[in-house]
Amino acid sequence: MNKDKIDGLINDLKQLKDELTVKANLGMAEAQDELKKLEPAFDELKNKAEKIADVAGDSASELKAAAELGIDAKSGDEVDTALELAAEELKSAYGKIKNILS
């Protein structure tokens, strides 16, 4: 293999490496931005779940706590469903971030 051909291969590989490095850095930055956007939603869900867990087992108290937290529910099961839906939404969003990094 001659020097020009080797130089060409090395240049092609360097260009590919540089492109992938830029894409990886952009992906990391995008993932970090998305994580920052999700942080308040995670904190809110965590706080709501903790407050409802504190009164778990007492339906009236659960519904009262849910109402105070802005969860519209008529039963303990609806409170659970609302929290589960919010958790699934966050899980999906975190999955998208994971895909960015993969």
C-alpha positions in Angstrom: 0.0 0.0 0.0 1.5 3.4 -0.9 1.8 6.4 1.3 -1.0 8.4 -0.5 -3.4 5.5 0.1 -2.5 5.2 3.7 -2.7 9.0 4.2 -6.2 8.9 2.6 -7.4 6.1 4.9 -6.0 7.9 7.9 -7.7 11.2 6.8 -11.0 9.4 6.2 -10.8 7.8 9.7 -9.9 11.1 11.3 -12.8 12.8 9.7 -15.2 10.1 10.8 -13.8 10.2 14.3 -14.1 14.0 14.5 -17.7 13.8 13.2 -18.6 11.2 15.8 -16.9 13.2 18.6 -19.0 16.2 17.7 -22.2 14.2 17.5 -21.4 12.5 20.9 -20.8 15.9 22.5 -24.0 17.3 21.1 -25.9 14.2 22.3 -24.4 14.6 25.7 -25.4 18.3 25.8 -28.9 17.5 24.5 -29.3 14.8 27.2 -28.1 17.1 29.9 -30.6 19.8 28.8 -33.4 17.2 28.7 -32.5 16.0 32.2 -32.5 19.5 33.5 -36.0 20.1 32.0 -37.3 16.9 33.7 -35.9 17.6 37.2 -38.8 19.8 38.4 -41.3 17.2 37.2 -39.4 14.5 39.0 -39.2 16.6 42.2 -43.0 17.4 42.0 -43.9 13.7 41.5 -41.6 12.6 44.3 -43.1 15.2 46.7 -46.7 14.3 45.8 -46.0 10.6 46.2 -44.4 11.1 49.6 -47.3 13.2 50.9 -49.8 10.7 49.7 -47.8 7.8 51.1 -47.8 9.6 54.5 -51.6 9.2 54.7 -51.9 5.9 52.7 -54.6 3.6 54.0 -56.9 6.4 55.0 -59.1 7.0 52.0 -60.4 10.3 53.2 -57.0 11.6 54.0 -55.6 10.4 50.7 -58.2 12.2 48.7 -57.8 15.3 50.8 -54.0 15.2 50.2 -54.5 14.5 46.5 -56.9 17.5 46.2 -54.4 19.8 48.0 -51.7 18.6 45.5 -53.9 19.3 42.5 -54.8 15.7 41.8 -58.5 15.3 40.7 -59.5 11.9 42.1 -62.6 10.4 43.6 -61.0 7.3 45.1 -57.7 6.0 46.3 -57.4 4.0 43.1 -57.7 7.1 41.0 -55.0 8.8 43.1 -52.7 5.8 42.5 -53.5 5.8 38.8 -52.7 9.5 38.5 -49.3 9.0 40.2 -48.6 6.0 38.0 -49.4 7.9 34.9 -47.1 10.7 35.9 -44.4 8.2 36.7 -44.8 6.5 33.3 -44.6 9.8 31.5 -41.3 10.5 33.2 -40.0 7.0 32.6 -40.8 7.5 28.9 -38.9 10.8 28.8 -35.9 9.3 30.6 -36.0 6.5 28.1 -35.7 9.0 25.3 -32.6 10.5 27.0 -31.2 7.0 27.4 -31.6 6.5 23.6 -29.8 9.7 22.9 -26.8 8.4 24.8 -26.9 5.0 23.3 
